[in-house]
Amino acid sequence: MDESIDFLEKLRKVYKSKIIIIGGSNIYEYFFSYCTKLHITYVDNDDIGDVLFPIDETVIDKNYDIVDNKKYEDFIIKTFIKNNLIDIHLKLNNIH
């Protein structure tokens, strides 16, 4: 997995673009500490799945600020920005 981090850094430098990580659970766990922005979908459903997002919500709440909360009929998409980057996000998006 360490080679993955090196590879992603090279891609980011070459393409000067953001990198999007799409799990599985192990992928999310491994790359979580590198993430500056999270888009998490909360599904309104009583069914119990066999795999859940592996990062506890208290960890997310402690390290990220919520910047968007879109509600749909059966789900919610929340967007979070890492705490130390929230001021930059607000300035770039002209939010006061």
N, C-alpha and C positions, 0 to 999 in steps of 0.2 A: 504493500500500500504506500510506502514512502516514495516509491518511484512514481506513483500516481500524483502526489503533491508536486514533485519536480516537473512532471509532464504538464500539469495544469498551469504552473507558473510560466513555463515556456510558451504555452498557448496564449496565455493572457498577455505576455509581452509582445508576441508576434502580431496578434490580432487586435490588441488594445481594446478588448471587449470584456464584458462580464461573463462569468462562467456559471452555468446553472447546473446544480446537482439534483438529480432525480433518483430517489432511493431504489431500493429496499432499505430495510431497517439497519443493516450493518453499514451500508454506505452513508446513511444519515449520521449514525453514531461516529463514524470515522472522520467525516468532514465537518461536523457541527462546529468545532472550535475555529474553523476557517471562514465560516459564513458571516457575512455582514448584513445580509437581508434574508428574511424568511417569508415565504408565502405558505400558510398552513390552512388546509381546508378542514373544517369541522362539519361532519355529516350528522344531520338530525335523524338518527335511526337507532332503534333499540336492539338491533341485531348485534351480537358479540362477534367481532372479527378475531382472526387468529393472530394478527400482527397489528400492533399499534405504533404510533410515532414513538421512537425510543427515548426521546428527551422529555423529561418531566416538565410540566407547565410552570412549576415554580422556578426552575432554572431559566426558562425562557423569559419569564416575567422579571427576574432579577437582572438579566444581561441584555435585554432588548426592550425597546419602546414600541408600542403599537402605533402605526401611522395610518392604517386603513382598516376598515371593518365593513365588508360588503355582505349584506344579507340577501339571500335568495330563498326560494320556497323551502327547499329541503337541506340547505347547507349554508355555511358562512365561510368566507375567505378572509383571513386576517393577515395583514402584512406587518412585519416587525423589522426594525432597524436596530443594529447593535448600539448600545448606549453611547459609546464614545464617538459615534458617527451621526447622532441625531441632529446636532447643530448644522453640520454640513448638508444633510438631507433637507432640512427646512430651508436653508438658504438657496440651494439648487432648485428647489421646487417653489420658491417664492412664497413660503408659508410663514405667517407671523403669529 
